[in-house]
């Protein structure tokens, strides 16, 4: 596969009750590319959101669920989730500001 660019790493933000509670501690949750590593995620957040300085990145791989439709079995796509913690002196991420 070709090299992943920083704008391909972050797919979308995860908006749940738990992720909203983490924003008070400057922890933001994103769905990321399944092959992205922690350094690529850190670079992408710092380049896409000005003033954001990443302190730590935690990642979780979620395997696809088994699904059935009639007699046919299949799997949903696997995903990867990243929880990004910002430093104390960095700016907040604007996409979460109105939520």
C-alpha atoms as a printed R data frame, in Angstrom:
   type eleno elety resid chain resno       x       y      z
1  ATOM     1    CA   UNK     A     1   0.000   0.000  0.000
2  ATOM     2    CA   UNK     A     2   1.145   3.552 -0.671
3  ATOM     3    CA   UNK     A     3   2.382   5.754  2.133
4  ATOM     4    CA   UNK     A     4  -0.404   7.273  4.211
5  ATOM     5    CA   UNK     A     5  -0.513  11.079  4.089
6  ATOM     6    CA   UNK     A     6  -1.427  13.084  7.194
7  ATOM     7    CA   UNK     A     7  -4.816  14.099  5.778
8  ATOM     8    CA   UNK     A     8  -5.715  10.410  5.225
9  ATOM     9    CA   UNK     A     9  -4.964   9.385  8.814
10 ATOM    10    CA   UNK     A    10  -7.903  10.945 10.687
11 ATOM    11    CA   UNK     A    11 -11.221   9.740  9.271
12 ATOM    12    CA   UNK     A    12 -13.779  11.297 11.648
13 ATOM    13    CA   UNK     A    13 -14.286  12.256 15.294
14 ATOM    14    CA   UNK     A    14 -16.067   9.885 17.660
15 ATOM    15    CA   UNK     A    15 -18.911  11.621 19.468
16 ATOM    16    CA   UNK     A    16 -20.178   9.599 22.436
17 ATOM    17    CA   UNK     A    17 -20.904  10.388 26.065
18 ATOM    18    CA   UNK     A    18 -17.597   8.918 27.151
19 ATOM    19    CA   UNK     A    19 -15.589  10.855 24.561
20 ATOM    20    CA   UNK     A    20 -17.384  14.101 25.488
21 ATOM    21    CA   UNK     A    21 -16.527  13.569 29.160
22 ATOM    22    CA   UNK     A    22 -12.848  13.147 28.210
23 ATOM    23    CA   UNK     A    23 -12.738  16.541 26.507
24 ATOM    24    CA   UNK     A    24 -12.587  18.289 29.894
25 ATOM    25    CA   UNK     A    25  -9.200  16.565 30.354
26 ATOM    26    CA   UNK     A    26  -8.160  17.517 26.779
27 ATOM    27    CA   UNK     A    27  -8.668  13.973 25.473
28 ATOM    28    CA   UNK     A    28 -10.158  13.724 21.977
29 ATOM    29    CA   UNK     A    29 -11.282  10.528 20.242
30 ATOM    30    CA   UNK     A    30 -10.970   9.921 16.496
31 ATOM    31    CA   UNK     A    31 -11.577   7.082 14.057
32 ATOM    32    CA   UNK     A    32  -8.269   6.668 12.218
33 ATOM    33    CA   UNK     A    33  -6.883   4.709  9.276
34 ATOM    34    CA   UNK     A    34  -6.385   1.045 10.314
35 ATOM    35    CA   UNK     A    35  -2.732   1.041  9.237
36 ATOM    36    CA   UNK     A    36  -1.745   4.347 10.878
37 ATOM    37    CA   UNK     A    37   0.662   4.217 13.796
38 ATOM    38    CA   UNK     A    38   0.909   6.508 16.826
39 ATOM    39    CA   UNK     A    39   3.529   8.845 15.356
40 ATOM    40    CA   UNK     A    40   1.477   9.333 12.181
41 ATOM    41    CA   UNK     A    41  -1.607  10.106 14.284
42 ATOM    42    CA   UNK     A    42   0.343  12.629 16.361
43 ATOM    43    CA   UNK     A    43   1.679  14.349 13.220
44 ATOM    44    CA   UNK     A    44  -1.776  14.470 11.630
45 ATOM    45    CA   UNK     A    45  -3.421  16.079 14.672
46 ATOM    46    CA   UNK     A    46  -0.677  18.697 15.010
47 ATOM    47    CA   UNK     A    47  -0.817  19.571 11.297
48 ATOM    48    CA   UNK     A    48  -4.608  19.582 10.907
49 ATOM    49    CA   UNK     A    49  -5.440  21.562 14.054
50 ATOM    50    CA   UNK     A    50  -3.291  24.653 14.625
51 ATOM    51    CA   UNK     A    51  -2.010  25.180 18.148
52 ATOM    52    CA   UNK     A    52  -2.608  21.565 19.196
53 ATOM    53    CA   UNK     A    53   0.376  19.882 20.861
54 ATOM    54    CA   UNK     A    54  -0.035  16.161 21.437
55 ATOM    55    CA   UNK     A    55   1.142  14.707 24.728
56 ATOM    56    CA   UNK     A    56   0.041  11.077 24.270
57 ATOM    57    CA   UNK     A    57  -1.762   8.827 21.791
58 ATOM    58    CA   UNK     A    58  -3.589   5.615 22.767
59 ATOM    59    CA   UNK     A    59  -4.918   3.351 20.017
60 ATOM    60    CA   UNK     A    60  -7.454   0.515 19.931
61 ATOM    61    CA   UNK     A    61  -8.068  -1.983 17.139
62 ATOM    62    CA   UNK     A    62 -11.668  -3.097 16.803
63 ATOM    63    CA   UNK     A    63 -12.255  -6.283 14.829
64 ATOM    64    CA   UNK     A    64 -15.211  -6.563 12.468
65 ATOM    65    CA   UNK     A    65 -18.407  -8.118 13.780
66 ATOM    66    CA   UNK     A    66 -19.912 -11.275 12.294
67 ATOM    67    CA   UNK     A    67 -23.172 -10.459 10.534
68 ATOM    68    CA   UNK     A    68 -25.732 -12.675  8.841
69 ATOM    69    CA   UNK     A    69 -28.330 -11.962  6.203
70 ATOM    70    CA   UNK     A    70 -30.387 -15.045  5.539
71 ATOM    71    CA   UNK     A    71 -27.993 -17.935  4.974
72 ATOM    72    CA   UNK     A    72 -25.051 -15.706  4.012
73 ATOM    73    CA   UNK     A    73 -22.416 -14.846  6.621
74 ATOM    74    CA   UNK     A    74 -20.050 -11.905  6.441
75 ATOM    75    CA   UNK     A    75 -18.010  -9.469  8.494
76 ATOM    76    CA   UNK     A    76 -18.175  -5.722  8.954
77 ATOM    77    CA   UNK     A    77 -15.018  -3.696  8.374
78 ATOM    78    CA   UNK     A    78 -12.366  -3.508 11.082
79 ATOM    79    CA   UNK     A    79 -11.699  -0.086 12.551
80 ATOM    80    CA   UNK     A    80  -9.080   1.677 14.622
81 ATOM    81    CA   UNK     A    81  -9.809   4.275 17.270
82 ATOM    82    CA   UNK     A    82  -7.310   6.748 18.737
83 ATOM    83    CA   UNK     A    83  -7.573   8.769 21.944
84 ATOM    84    CA   UNK     A    84  -5.327  11.825 21.668
85 ATOM    85    CA   UNK     A    85  -4.358  13.723 24.819
86 ATOM    86    CA   UNK     A    86  -3.167  17.292 24.361
87 ATOM    87    CA   UNK     A    87  -0.686  19.153 26.557
88 ATOM    88    CA   UNK     A    88  -1.897  21.682 29.119
89 ATOM    89    CA   UNK     A    89  -0.684  24.736 27.150
90 ATOM    90    CA   UNK     A    90  -2.114  23.686 23.761
91 ATOM    91    CA   UNK     A    91  -5.274  25.078 22.198
92 ATOM    92    CA   UNK     A    92  -8.524  23.098 22.167
93 ATOM    93    CA   UNK     A    93  -9.664  21.481 18.920
94 ATOM    94    CA   UNK     A    94 -12.326  23.666 17.292
95 ATOM    95    CA   UNK     A    95 -14.545  20.940 15.805
96 ATOM    96    CA   UNK     A    96 -15.622  19.966 19.308
97 ATOM    97    CA   UNK     A    97 -16.222  23.543 20.498
98 ATOM    98    CA   UNK     A    98 -19.969  23.755 19.847
99 ATOM    99    CA   UNK     A    99 -20.831  20.324 21.257
